[in-house]
Amino acid sequence: MAGYDASMGRPPLNVKSTNIRLPEGLGERIDALVGRQRRAAFIRDVLEREVVRLENEKGNPVR
């Protein structure tokens, strides 16, 4: 597109969107702990730690 600078705007976040279903009330419990604006970051952090733990447990450390 003429006049468009691809370097402008928000930098890529290098994430992929995934929808998950939480059991009734779990989202509210997370929000009470970390706040609604931090729910996604909290879930990402917990999942990353658990995946690393399971990889280490299986002897497949990726990081």
Secondary structure, DSSP 8 states (H G I E B T S, - for coil): -TT--TTSS--------------TTHHHHHHHHH-GGGHHHHHHHHHHHHHHHHHHHTT----
